[in-house]
Amino acid sequence: DRALLLALQGRLAYESGQLAEAQGLGEASLESNSHCAAGHLLLALLASESRQSPLEHLQRAIEGARPEAEAFARLAVSEGATPTGCAHARRYLRAAPQGPDARSVNRLLSQCP
């Protein structure tokens, strides 16, 4: 779908340091489909980069039809060993048990009840 393609192009721009281009592609992604999880994750990463809160976009990234595993990890770490943070951590590990954030999410889970 067009929104996902724009978000993925934006993620490539983000990873190569082209933040303005990534921002434009992320916004275009959400204009195409306001529920695009990848678009919300991209805008969350960009918000963090500019020292703004990413939480609204992270929350939207886990509410879509295809939630982004990375968003669960970032929300878990942000919320800490709270019931919600622990639930996000468990969800991330179900989706990506060997994912790039698995180590930090496992550390968090060790503090969860």
C-alpha positions, 0 to 999 in steps of 0.5 A: 500500500502507498502509505507503507511504501512512503513510510519505508522510504522515510525510514531509509531517509531517517537511517541515512540522516536525511531528517527533513526528507524523512519527516516529509515522507512520514507526513505523506504516509499518514496523509495517505493512511492516517492509521499506518503504523510504520508512518507513526513509528517514523514520526515517533523516531523523528520526534525523539530526534528533535527532543519532542515526545514520541508517545502519541505516535508510538501509541498510534503505531501499536493500534493499527492493523499491522502494529510495529514491534519496535513501537512496543519496545520503545513504549515498554522502555519509556513506561518502565516496569509498570503494568503497561510497560511490562505488557508492552515488553511481553508483546514485543518479545512475542513479536520479535524474540531475537529482535534488536531491542530484545536485550533491553526489553528482557532487562525491563521484564526482569523487573516486572511482577 
